[in-house]
């Protein structure tokens, strides 16, 4: 049972109230979390980098913005509504968000040239393959394959929320572990690490994952894309963060994604393609372009 260390009496550490997180769920039920390593509830909150995931594991993995066709998104949303995962009212709340944004910024990607040569060599234990060392990372973090593909734990605070095993899933996706790890290395070097250095509370909810979810053209199964959220950030914080990424990071696609389902919290999708970056910038609401298919730009939809 997780706990918070209480006062010491007669040489014995006592146990204070169990620390309950507001952001971790199992089967839609909030659960208590791990031992607070610093001895305070504030420190425990600071150590937790996860939004409310009561339905995220269903909706995020069932849908993916990128280039999913509107009909496909509508069909999946309807299935989730019928299953009681999301509601029609939640979806409807975002229908006209693109017409009334808080702010608009139609500037395109800066076209910064990134690093296109990967140097990673996959070790026998794929999870322990080092993608970028702390001495080379702007954030000062050692990035292993497990760091960007596996579940957050007490010993791995920089992990992802939705884990996938590269060694077993990459071949099923049609790629070798070496190919996926090279893509992950370039994604970390060019995209995530600079973002993490600028915004230390950034964390991936998902990077590499199994094929067959979301858009058929998804870059996640290749290890070329990740979804990012920011611990403690408000909905309105995501628009300026996306602007900074657009102007300071080399990327293929940058998608500011809002939603009115589940926790209602946005995320930022960013990808990198060594074969050639398109420097595309989009804003999505509930997995669709908030304006119309193909319309580019960043739009603050935090008012939805």
C-alpha positions in Angstrom: 0.0 0.0 0.0 1.5 3.4 -0.9 1.9 5.8 2.0 3.4 9.1 3.2 5.9 8.8 6.0 4.6 10.4 9.2 6.3 11.7 12.3 9.0 9.7 14.1 8.1 8.7 17.6 10.2 6.5 19.9 12.6 5.9 17.1 9.9 4.5 14.8 8.6 6.0 11.6 4.8 6.3 11.6 2.5 6.3 8.6 0.5 9.3 7.8 -2.7 9.3 5.6 -2.4 7.4 2.3 -1.7 9.9 -0.5 -4.5 9.8 -3.0 -3.9 11.2 -6.5 -6.6 13.0 -8.4 -5.1 11.9 -11.7 -4.7 8.2 -11.7 -7.5 5.7 -12.3 -8.0 2.0 -12.7 -11.3 1.0 -14.4 -12.5 4.6 -13.8 -11.8 4.5 -10.1 -9.2 6.9 -8.5 -6.4 5.0 -6.8 -3.7 5.9 -4.3 -0.2 6.3 -5.5 3.3 5.4 -4.4 5.3 6.4 -1.4 6.1 10.1 -1.5 9.9 10.2 -1.7 10.3 13.7 -0.3 8.0 13.4 2.7 5.3 15.9 1.7 2.1 16.0 -0.2 3.3 18.9 -2.3 6.4 16.9 -3.3 4.2 14.0 -4.3 2.1 16.2 -6.5 5.3 17.6 -8.1 6.5 14.0 -8.8 3.3 13.1 -10.6 3.2 14.0 -14.2 -0.1 12.6 -15.4 -3.4 14.2 -16.2 -6.8 12.7 -15.4 -6.8 9.4 -17.3 -10.3 8.0 -16.4 -11.1 7.6 -20.1 -7.9 8.7 -21.8 -6.6 5.2 -22.3 -9.7 4.5 -24.5 -10.2 7.8 -26.3 -6.6 8.7 -27.0 -5.6 5.3 -28.3 -8.9 4.8 -30.2 -8.5 8.1 -32.0 -5.6 10.0 -33.4 -5.7 13.4 -35.1 -2.9 13.5 -37.7 -4.6 12.8 -41.0 -7.6 10.7 -39.9 -10.5 11.1 -42.3 -13.6 12.9 -40.8 -15.8 9.9 -41.5 -13.5 7.6 -39.7 -13.3 9.9 -36.7 -17.1 10.3 -36.6 -17.5 6.5 -36.7 -15.1 5.9 -33.9 -16.6 8.7 -31.8 -20.1 7.3 -32.3 -18.9 3.9 -31.1 -17.4 5.5 -28.0 -20.6 7.3 -27.3 -22.6 4.2 -27.6 -20.2 2.4 -25.3 -20.7 5.2 -22.7 -17.0 6.2 -22.8 -17.8 9.8 -24.0 -21.0 11.6 -24.5 -22.6 13.3 -27.4 -22.8 16.6 -25.4 -19.0 16.5 -24.8 -18.4 16.1 -28.5 -20.9 18.7 -29.5 -19.2 21.2 -27.1 -16.3 21.4 -29.4 -18.1 21.5 -32.8 -17.8 25.2 -33.3 -14.7 25.9 -31.4 -12.6 26.7 -34.5 -15.0 29.5 -35.5 -14.5 31.3 -32.2 -10.8 30.9 -31.1 -9.4 33.0 -28.3 -6.4 33.7 -30.6 -5.1 32.8 -34.0 -1.6 32.5 -35.3 -1.2 31.3 -38.9 2.6 31.4 -39.2 4.1 28.2 -40.5 7.0 26.1 -39.1 10.4 27.9 -39.0 12.0 25.2 -41.1 14.9 24.7 -38.7 17.3 22.0 -40.0 17.6 19.1 -37.6 20.0 16.2 -37.0 19.2 13.5 -39.6 22.0 10.9 -38.8 21.2 8.4 -36.0 24.1 6.9 -34.1 22.2 4.5 -31.8 23.1 0.8 -31.8 20.5 -1.5 -30.3 21.7 -3.6 -27.5 20.6 -7.1 -26.6 18.1 -5.6 -24.2 16.3 -3.1 -26.4 14.8 -1.3 -23.4 18.3 -0.5 -22.1 19.5 1.0 -25.4 20.7 4.6 -24.8 19.2 7.0 -27.3 20.8 10.2 -25.9 23.1 10.7 -22.9 22.5 13.3 -20.2 25.9 14.9 -21.1 24.6 15.5 -24.7 21.0 16.3 -23.8 19.9 19.9 -23.3 17.6 18.7 -20.5 20.4 16.8 -18.8 18.4 13.5 -19.0 19.6 10.1 -20.0 17.1 8.9 -22.6 16.9 5.1 -22.9 14.4 3.3 -25.1 12.4 2.5 -22.0 12.4 6.1 -21.0 10.3 7.1 -24.0 8.3 3.9 -24.5 7.4 2.5 -21.1 5.2 3.2 -18.2 6.1 5.9 -15.6 7.2 4.3 -12.3 9.1 5.4 -9.2 12.4 4.7 -10.9 11.4 6.1 -14.3 9.8 9.5 -13.9 10.4 10.4 -17.5 8.5 7.5 -19.0 5.2 7.6 -21.0 1.7 6.9 -19.9 0.8 4.4 -22.7 3.7 1.9 -22.9 4.7 -0.4 -25.8 7.6 -2.8 -26.1 9.8 -2.0 -29.1 11.5 -5.4 -29.2 8.2 -7.3 -29.7 5.9 -4.6 -31.3 8.3 -3.2 -33.9 8.5 -6.4 -36.0 4.7 -6.7 -35.8 4.5 -3.1 -37.1 6.8 -4.0 -40.1 10.0 -2.4 -38.8 13.1 -3.7 -37.1 13.9 -2.6 -33.6 17.0 -0.8 -35.0 14.8 1.2 -37.4 12.4 2.3 -34.6 15.2 3.1 -32.2 16.9 5.3 -34.8 13.7 7.2 -35.3 13.2 7.5 -31.6 16.7 8.9 -31.2 16.1 11.6 -33.8 12.7 12.4 -32.3 14.3 12.8 -28.9 17.3 14.8 -30.2 15.3 17.1 -32.5 12.0 17.5 -30.8 11.4 16.2 -27.3 14.7 17.0 -25.6 14.6 20.7 -26.7 11.0 21.0 -25.5 11.9 19.3 -22.2 14.8 21.7 -21.7 12.5 24.7 -22.2 9.6 23.2 -20.3 10.9 20.8 -17.6 7.4 19.6 -16.8 6.9 18.2 -20.3 6.2 14.5 -20.5 5.2 12.1 -23.2 1.8 10.4 -23.0 2.7 8.2 -26.0 5.5 7.8 -28.5 6.1 4.5 -30.2 3.0 2.3 -30.4 1.3 -0.6 -32.2 0.1 -0.1 -35.7 -3.6 -0.3 -36.5 -4.8 2.5 -34.1 -5.9 5.8 -35.4 -4.7 7.1 -38.7 -3.3 4.6 -41.2 -0.5 7.1 -41.9 0.4 7.5 -38.2 4.0 8.0 -37.5 3.8 6.5 -34.0 4.3 2.9 -35.1 7.6 4.0 -36.7 8.8 5.7 -33.6 8.7 9.1 -35.4 6.1 10.8 -33.2 5.1 11.5 -29.7 2.3 13.2 -27.8 3.3 15.6 -25.1 1.5 17.2 -22.1 2.8 19.5 -19.4 2.3 18.8 -15.7 0.5 21.6 -14.0 -0.3 23.4 -17.3 -3.7 24.9 -17.8 -5.6 24.6 -21.1 -4.6 28.2 -22.0 -0.9 27.4 -21.5 -0.8 25.1 -24.5 -1.2 27.7 -27.2 1.9 29.7 -26.3 3.8 26.5 -25.7 2.9 25.4 -29.2 4.0 28.7 -30.6 7.4 28.3 -29.0 7.8 24.8 -30.4 6.9 26.0 -33.9 9.5 28.7 -33.7 12.3 26.8 -32.0 12.1 23.2 -32.9 12.8 21.1 -36.0 9.7 19.0 -36.8 7.7 17.3 -39.5 4.2 17.8 -38.0 3.1 19.9 -35.1 -0.5 19.5 -34.0 -2.0 21.4 -31.1 -4.8 19.1 -30.1 -7.8 20.1 -28.0 -10.8 18.1 -26.8 -14.0 18.4 -24.9 -14.2 14.8 -23.9 -12.6 13.0 -21.0 -10.4 15.3 -18.9 -10.7 18.0 -21.5 -7.0 18.7 -21.4 -5.0 19.4 -24.6 -1.8 17.8 -25.8 0.7 18.5 -28.5 1.6 16.0 -31.2 5.1 16.4 -32.7 6.9 14.2 -35.2 10.2 14.1 -37.0 11.1 12.4 -40.3 14.7 12.2 -41.4 13.5 11.6 -45.0 12.2 15.2 -45.1 10.1 17.3 -42.7 7.0 19.0 -44.0 6.9 21.7 -41.3 3.2 21.4 -41.0 1.3 23.2 -38.2 -2.3 22.3 -37.4 -4.9 22.7 -34.6 -7.3 19.9 -33.9 -10.5 19.7 -31.8 -11.7 16.3 -30.9 -9.4 14.6 -33.5 -10.5 16.8 -36.4 -9.0 19.9 -38.0 -10.7 22.8 -36.1 -11.2 24.8 -39.3 -11.4 22.4 -42.2 -9.3 19.6 -43.6 -5.8 20.9 -44.6 -6.2 24.3 -42.9 -2.9 25.2 -41.1 -2.1 27.4 -38.2 -2.4 27.5 -34.4 -5.7 28.5 -32.7 -6.3 28.9 -29.0 -9.4 26.8 -28.3 -9.0 26.8 -24.6 -12.4 28.6 -24.3 -14.3 25.5 -25.6 
